[in-house]
């Protein structure tokens, strides 16, 4: 029996961060499915388990708690599953990494498809994407990360910051080889960390399940089509 129910579309994208943390923690969950998400979003706010505009939404069935917004969900899981660092500074840094990851995927989809990618837009965006990658590289450098060893925020075991890092860059680079090349050249330690964390058995199993369930989809829709078009050009 699962302890959680996740409301997220049938693509990896933002929901994959929640799935990854749950998998890393050895927790079981069920997926509500696209039809249930659509129905819930159309319900009056008073009937929603928590007021939300769109998924992800996670229901902790044992605690009878519903949480929306990806960073809030990750913070909740970190607190309730004792996955956050002891240091207040490192806890704050973990949340910053989660929020940065959320910002990166917003920018990768031009704020949820407000515009479509063109060759000109992508060319102009690449320096900014490299700067985002450098945030992870510099954060790791300051905490002792090396190309072949260590974790993003130090310590002797992987934590949520590492899981979020691997989910962000691993899911993206698995689907877009040109971005993988960019990551390897712009942030080699981050690329190596991503590979090592993604190879952990629960995350590797999750990635294989995502491939079975969603194929090579990442965010879906017209915005993904436009992204694939410019990256193939």
Secondary structure, DSSP 4 states (H G I P E B T S, - for coil): --SEEEE--SSSTTHHHHHHHHHHTT--EEE--HHHHHHHHHS-GGGSSS--SSS-EEEETTTTEEEESHHHHHHHHHHHTT-S-SSHHHHHHHHHHHHHHHHHHHHHTHHHHTS---HHHHHHHHHHHHHHHHHHHHHHHHTT--SSS--TT-SSS--HHHHHHIIIIIHHHHH-HHHHHHHHHH-HHHHHHHHHHHTSHHHHHHHHHHHHHHTT-SS-HHHHHHHHHHHH-
